């Protein structure tokens, strides 16, 4: 590059620094190498007719125990206190189970509201993943791999389908974790930065106080002045685009950030909801308030055309304190049941795919810490539970099973790669064809793995 062109880049950056701070430019990760085309967020045709158009991912951070939630193990209850295969003793379920709905699905008494939704759920009791360590399992859940940074699941969906509302980001993450992958869990990696998530809040921060930074002009700029600066900078970006496609994500994100200034506050305003709806989600009702707000925001976002929304709830790593499991369940039970009901009554559930899962599950043995047995369970990647709802899945189905004590999935095994492949299939995307060439090879969410589980598709 000549000295003249280098000076042009410096002046362009100066303009961006002056004018874009109030236009959401911090959502842009920078110049991302890779191939991109005009209109990156424009709606795209799937590979085949989809059953689902959008995704809500409910991430239950820490590895929730299937034995206290959705995997009924009467043999474990009968043998509680006897020697297991680990250091501790077998620990029977701490909450009673009962069958619910026409499907007769088993749910523990810790989830009384979700128990009424069983005929909408597709329960996956034979889940497996590749690691029982949080720093590996959480990135794998979000990106399909852990060996180096890969695009997140939401980024792949946005890359494959685009978005339905050009005034909003196509991918939102609400209160993500800062650890075990952190921003990489919702980043676009080598995909153009247009496909990364817009973050709202952090884990540990009350959602009521969360906001999207730099959404309105600052540094003394009026809206008109900020727009004028952007109008000056973007032609320079377009000239640079003639030399390299690497800035396409920057151009798209700067334009989107201005359009977001009016659209985002409207969609995030829960004051537009009726009292009946707020009460149904548990907003302003103690334990359910925070996650209820997250679930309601998820519904408002997908209803407004956002393609992929992730909401998170942490604190499920019960190496001890499992006897307080019901207090964690209380935070999410009513809000999630309300989300499913609300989506259904608005005609959105049939083409909205909802995923509930942690990064792995728990063992049937008690946890032994510092030589002492606790009321807790260790990590288990060999057999755990997730569930899907809406979006073309077989409602009321219980698929797969672990062995009689719950150590390992033995029937209807669904590996994490299979789950990703199946969810992409429901969105009309062939996971073997949704590829992006980078570093001399084609990458995909499922790498060289993954099989679509047709038995769970309606």
C-alpha positions in Angstrom: 0.0 0.0 0.0 1.3 3.4 -0.9 2.0 6.2 1.6 -1.0 8.2 0.2 -3.4 5.3 0.8 -2.0 4.9 4.3 -2.8 8.5 5.1 -6.3 8.0 3.8 -6.8 5.2 6.3 -5.6 7.4 9.1 -8.0 10.2 8.2 -10.9 7.8 7.9 -10.2 6.5 11.3 -10.1 10.0 12.7 -13.5 10.6 11.2 -14.9 7.4 12.7 -13.5 8.3 16.1 -15.1 11.7 16.0 -18.5 10.6 14.7 -19.3 7.0 15.4 -19.0 6.8 19.2 -22.6 7.7 19.4 -23.7 5.3 16.7 -23.0 2.0 18.3 -19.6 1.5 16.8 -18.5 -0.5 19.7 -20.6 -3.4 18.5 -18.1 -3.6 15.6 -15.2 -5.8 16.3 -13.0 -4.4 13.6 -11.7 -5.4 10.2 -12.6 -9.0 9.9 -10.9 -11.0 7.2 -13.1 -13.2 5.0 -15.4 -13.2 2.0 -18.6 -11.1 2.2 -21.3 -9.9 -0.2 -23.4 -6.8 -0.4 -26.4 -6.7 2.0 -25.0 -9.2 4.5 -28.1 -8.9 6.7 -30.7 -9.1 3.9 -33.0 -12.1 4.2 -31.6 -15.2 2.4 -33.3 -18.2 1.0 -32.6 -21.4 3.1 -31.4 -24.6 1.4 -34.9 -26.1 1.7 -38.3 -25.3 3.1 -37.8 -24.6 6.8 -40.0 -25.5 9.7 -38.5 -22.7 11.9 -37.6 -19.1 11.1 -36.0 -18.0 14.3 -34.4 -19.3 17.6 -34.6 -18.5 21.3 -31.8 -20.2 23.2 -32.3 -20.5 27.0 -28.9 -21.1 28.3 -29.0 -22.6 31.9 -25.4 -21.9 32.8 -23.5 -24.4 35.1 -25.0 -27.7 34.2 -28.4 -28.2 35.7 -29.1 -31.6 37.3 -31.4 -33.7 35.2 -32.2 -35.8 38.3 -34.0 -32.9 39.9 -35.7 -31.7 36.7 -36.6 -33.9 33.7 -35.0 -37.3 33.9 -37.0 -39.6 36.2 -34.9 -42.3 37.8 -36.9 -44.6 40.2 -34.0 -47.0 40.4 -31.7 -44.2 41.6 -34.2 -43.3 44.2 -34.4 -46.9 45.4 -30.6 -47.2 45.7 -30.0 -43.8 47.2 -27.2 -44.1 49.8 -25.6 -47.1 48.3 -22.1 -47.1 46.7 -21.9 -45.6 43.3 -19.0 -45.8 40.8 -17.5 -42.6 42.0 -16.1 -41.6 45.4 -19.5 -40.6 46.8 -22.7 -42.5 47.3 -25.7 -42.6 45.0 -28.0 -39.7 45.6 -31.7 -40.1 44.8 -33.7 -37.3 43.3 -34.4 -34.6 45.9 -37.8 -33.7 44.4 -40.6 -36.0 43.5 -41.6 -36.6 39.9 -45.0 -37.0 38.3 -46.3 -37.5 34.8 -48.0 -34.6 33.1 -50.1 -33.8 30.0 -51.4 -36.2 27.4 -47.9 -37.2 26.7 -47.3 -38.4 30.2 -44.0 -36.7 30.4 -42.1 -36.9 33.7 -41.3 -33.6 35.4 -40.1 -32.9 38.9 -42.2 -30.9 41.3 -39.5 -28.2 41.2 -41.0 -27.1 37.9 -44.8 -26.8 38.4 -45.3 -24.3 35.6 -43.3 -26.1 33.0 -45.1 -29.3 34.0 -48.2 -27.8 32.4 -46.3 -27.3 29.1 -45.2 -30.9 28.6 -47.3 -31.4 25.5 -45.3 -28.6 23.8 -41.9 -30.0 24.7 -39.6 -32.4 22.9 -37.5 -33.9 25.8 -34.0 -35.1 24.9 -32.9 -37.4 27.8 -30.0 -38.9 25.8 -27.8 -35.9 25.4 -24.0 -36.1 25.3 -21.1 -33.6 24.8 -17.4 -33.9 24.5 -16.1 -32.5 27.8 -17.2 -32.3 31.4 -15.1 -29.1 32.0 -16.9 -25.7 31.8 -14.1 -23.9 29.9 -14.5 -26.5 27.1 -18.1 -27.4 27.2 -19.5 -23.9 27.2 -17.6 -22.8 24.1 -18.6 -26.1 22.4 -22.2 -25.5 23.2 -22.1 -22.0 21.6 -19.6 -22.6 18.7 -19.3 -26.3 18.2 -15.6 -26.4 19.0 -13.1 -25.2 21.6 -9.7 -25.5 20.0 -9.7 -22.0 18.6 -12.3 -19.3 18.3 -15.1 -20.2 16.0 -18.3 -18.4 15.0 -21.1 -18.8 17.5 -24.3 -20.7 16.7 -26.2 -17.5 16.4 -23.7 -16.1 13.9 -23.9 -19.1 11.7 -27.7 -18.8 11.7 -27.5 -15.1 10.8 -24.9 -15.8 8.1 -27.2 -18.5 6.6 -30.5 -16.7 6.8 -30.0 -13.0 7.3 -32.5 -11.0 9.3 -36.1 -10.0 8.9 -35.8 -6.5 10.3 -33.1 -4.2 8.9 -33.5 -1.7 11.8 -32.5 -4.3 14.4 -29.5 -6.6 14.8 -30.3 -10.1 13.8 -28.6 -11.6 16.9 -29.0 -10.6 20.5 -27.5 -12.0 23.6 -28.9 -11.1 27.0 -26.8 -11.2 30.1 -24.1 -13.6 28.8 -21.3 -14.9 31.0 -18.0 -13.1 31.0 -16.1 -16.4 31.7 -15.5 -19.7 29.9 -15.3 -18.2 26.4 -16.9 -14.8 27.3 -17.5 -12.7 24.2 -16.3 -15.5 21.9 -19.5 -17.4 22.8 -21.5 -14.8 20.9 -18.8 -13.6 18.5 -18.5 -14.0 14.7 -14.8 -15.0 14.7 -13.7 -15.2 11.1 -17.2 -14.4 9.8 -17.8 -10.7 9.0 -18.5 -8.7 12.2 -22.0 -8.0 10.9 -22.9 -11.5 12.2 -21.8 -11.1 15.8 -24.4 -10.6 18.6 -25.4 -7.3 20.1 -25.0 -7.7 23.9 -27.5 -6.4 26.5 -26.2 -6.6 30.0 -23.8 -9.0 31.7 -24.2 -12.1 33.9 -24.6 -10.8 37.5 -26.1 -7.4 36.3 -29.9 -6.8 36.8 -31.5 -6.6 33.4 -33.5 -3.6 34.5 -30.3 -1.6 34.6 -28.8 -3.0 31.4 -28.6 -0.9 28.2 -26.8 -0.9 24.9 -23.9 1.5 25.1 -23.2 4.2 22.6 -26.6 4.0 21.0 -27.1 7.7 21.0 -24.7 10.5 20.0 -22.3 11.7 22.7 -19.0 13.7 22.8 -21.1 16.8 22.2 -22.4 15.7 18.9 -26.0 16.5 18.0 -27.9 13.7 16.0 -27.6 15.8 12.9 -23.9 16.3 13.3 -23.4 12.6 14.0 -25.3 11.7 10.9 -23.2 14.2 8.9 -20.0 12.7 10.1 -21.2 9.3 9.2 -22.2 10.5 5.7 -18.6 11.8 5.4 -17.0 8.6 6.6 -19.0 6.1 4.7 -17.9 7.2 1.2 -14.3 6.7 2.4 -15.3 3.2 3.6 -16.8 2.5 0.3 -13.6 3.6 -1.5 -11.7 1.2 0.7 -14.2 -1.5 0.0 -13.1 -1.2 -3.6 -9.7 -2.4 -2.5 -10.7 -5.0 0.0 -14.0 -6.7 1.2 -12.6 -6.9 4.7 -14.5 -3.7 5.8 -18.0 -4.8 4.7 -18.9 -5.7 8.3 -17.8 -2.2 9.5 -19.9 -0.4 6.8 -23.0 -2.5 7.5 -22.7 -2.1 11.3 -22.3 1.6 11.2 -25.4 2.0 9.0 -27.3 -0.4 11.3 -26.3 1.4 14.4 -28.0 4.6 13.3 -31.2 2.8 12.4 -31.1 1.2 15.8 -31.4 4.5 17.6 -35.2 4.5 17.4 -36.0 0.8 16.8 -34.1 -0.6 19.8 -35.6 1.6 22.6 -39.1 0.7 21.3 -38.6 -3.0 21.3 -36.9 -3.0 24.7 -39.7 -1.0 26.4 -41.6 -3.5 28.5 -44.0 -0.7 29.5 -45.8 -1.3 26.2 -47.0 -4.7 27.6 -50.2 -5.3 29.4 -50.3 -6.0 33.2 -51.7 -9.4 32.4 -48.6 -10.2 30.3 -46.2 -8.8 32.8 -47.8 -10.8 35.6 -47.7 -14.0 33.5 -43.9 -13.7 33.1 -43.4 -12.8 36.8 -42.1 -9.3 36.1 -41.8 -7.3 39.4 -42.5 -10.4 41.4 -39.3 -11.1 43.3 -37.5 -14.3 42.2 -38.9 -14.3 38.7 -38.5 -10.7 37.9 -35.1 -10.8 36.2 -35.5 -13.9 34.1 -39.1 -13.0 33.4 -37.9 -9.7 31.9 -35.3 -11.6 29.8 -37.9 -14.0 28.4 -40.3 -11.2 27.7 -37.6 -9.3 25.9 -36.8 -12.5 23.9 -40.4 -12.7 22.7 -40.5 -9.0 21.8 -37.2 -9.3 19.9 -38.3 -12.3 17.8 -41.7 -10.8 17.2 -39.9 -7.8 15.8 -37.9 -9.9 13.3 -34.7 -10.7 15.2 -33.4 -14.1 14.0 -31.6 -15.4 17.1 -31.9 -14.5 20.8 -30.0 -16.0 23.7 -30.9 -15.4 27.3 -29.0 -16.8 30.2 -29.4 -17.9 33.8 -26.4 -18.8 35.9 -25.8 -20.5 39.2 -26.6 -24.1 38.3 -23.2 -25.6 39.2 -24.4 -27.6 42.1 -21.4 -29.3 43.5 -23.0 -28.6 46.8 -26.3 -26.9 47.9 -28.4 -29.1 45.7 -31.0 -29.0 48.4 -31.6 -25.4 47.2 -32.2 -26.5 43.6 -35.9 -25.4 43.8 -34.9 -21.8 44.5 -33.0 -21.7 41.2 -35.9 -23.5 39.4 -38.3 -20.9 40.8 -36.4 -18.1 38.9 -36.9 -19.7 35.5 -40.0 -22.0 35.8 -42.8 -19.4 35.5 -41.0 -17.2 33.0 -40.3 -20.0 30.5 -43.8 -21.4 30.8 -45.1 -17.9 30.1 -42.8 -17.6 27.1 -44.1 -20.8 25.5 -47.7 -19.8 26.2 -47.1 -16.2 24.9 -45.4 -17.4 21.7 -48.2 -20.0 21.1 -51.1 -17.5 21.5 -49.4 -15.0 19.1 -48.9 -17.7 16.5 -45.1 -17.6 16.8 -44.3 -20.9 18.5 -44.9 -23.0 15.4 -42.0 -21.3 13.6 -39.9 -20.3 16.6 -37.5 -22.9 17.8 -36.9 -22.8 21.6 -33.9 -24.6 23.1 -33.4 -25.2 26.8 -30.0 -26.7 27.9 -26.9 -26.3 30.0 -23.4 -27.2 28.9 -23.7 -30.7 30.4 -25.6 -32.4 33.3 -24.7 -34.1 36.6 -23.8 -37.5 38.0 -26.0 -39.7 40.1 -23.3 -39.8 42.8 -22.9 -37.3 45.6 -20.0 -34.8 45.3 -17.0 -35.3 47.5 -15.1 -32.1 48.2 -11.9 -32.1 50.3 -12.7 -35.6 51.5 -16.2 -34.7 52.6 -19.5 -35.8 51.0 -21.8 -32.9 50.1 -25.4 -32.6 48.9 -24.3 -32.0 45.4 -23.4 -33.7 42.1 -20.4 -33.6 39.8 -20.3 -32.8 36.1 -21.6 -35.4 33.6 -21.0 -35.1 29.8 -22.0 -38.7 29.1 -25.7 -38.3 29.7 -27.9 -35.3 30.4 -31.1 -33.6 29.4 -32.0 -30.7 27.0 -35.4 -29.9 25.5 -36.7 -28.2 22.4 -40.1 -26.6 21.7 -41.9 -25.2 18.7 -40.2 -24.8 15.3 -41.2 -28.2 13.9 -40.1 -30.5 16.6 -42.2 -33.5 17.8 -44.2 -32.0 20.7 -44.9 -34.2 23.7 -42.1 -36.6 22.8 -39.5 -38.0 25.2 -36.5 -39.1 23.1 -33.6 -41.1 24.4 -32.6 -42.4 27.8 -29.7 -42.8 30.2 -29.0 -46.1 32.0 -31.1 -47.0 35.0 -28.9 -44.9 37.3 -28.3 -42.0 34.9 -24.5 -42.3 34.3 -24.6 -42.5 30.5 -26.9 -42.1 27.6 -27.7 -45.5 26.2 -30.8 -45.0 23.9 -31.5 -42.3 21.4 -28.1 -40.7 21.9 -27.9 -37.1 20.7 -24.4 -35.6 20.7 -24.1 -31.8 20.8 -23.1 -31.8 17.1 -26.3 -33.7 16.3 -28.3 -31.1 18.1 -26.7 -28.3 16.1 -27.2 -30.2 12.9 -30.9 -30.9 13.7 -31.6 -27.3 14.7 -30.0 -26.0 11.4 -32.1 -28.5 9.5 -35.3 -27.2 11.2 -34.2 -23.7 10.0 -33.9 -25.0 6.4 -30.1 -25.2 6.4 -28.0 -28.2 5.5 -25.2 -28.2 8.1 -22.8 -29.8 5.6 -23.4 -27.0 3.1 -23.5 -24.0 5.5 -19.8 -23.3 5.1 -17.4 -20.4 5.1 -13.9 -20.5 3.6 -11.2 -19.2 5.8 -7.5 -19.9 6.0 -7.6 -22.2 3.0 -10.4 -24.5 4.2 -14.1 -24.7 4.5 -15.5 -24.3 8.0 -18.9 -25.2 9.4 -20.7 -25.2 12.7 -20.6 -29.0 13.0 -17.0 -29.3 11.7 -16.8 -32.9 10.3 -19.5 -34.3 12.7 -23.2 -34.2 13.2 -26.3 -36.1 12.1 -29.8 -34.8 11.8 -32.1 -36.6 14.3 -35.1 -37.1 12.2 -37.0 -38.9 14.9 -37.6 -35.7 16.8 -38.9 -33.7 13.8 -42.7 -33.5 13.4 
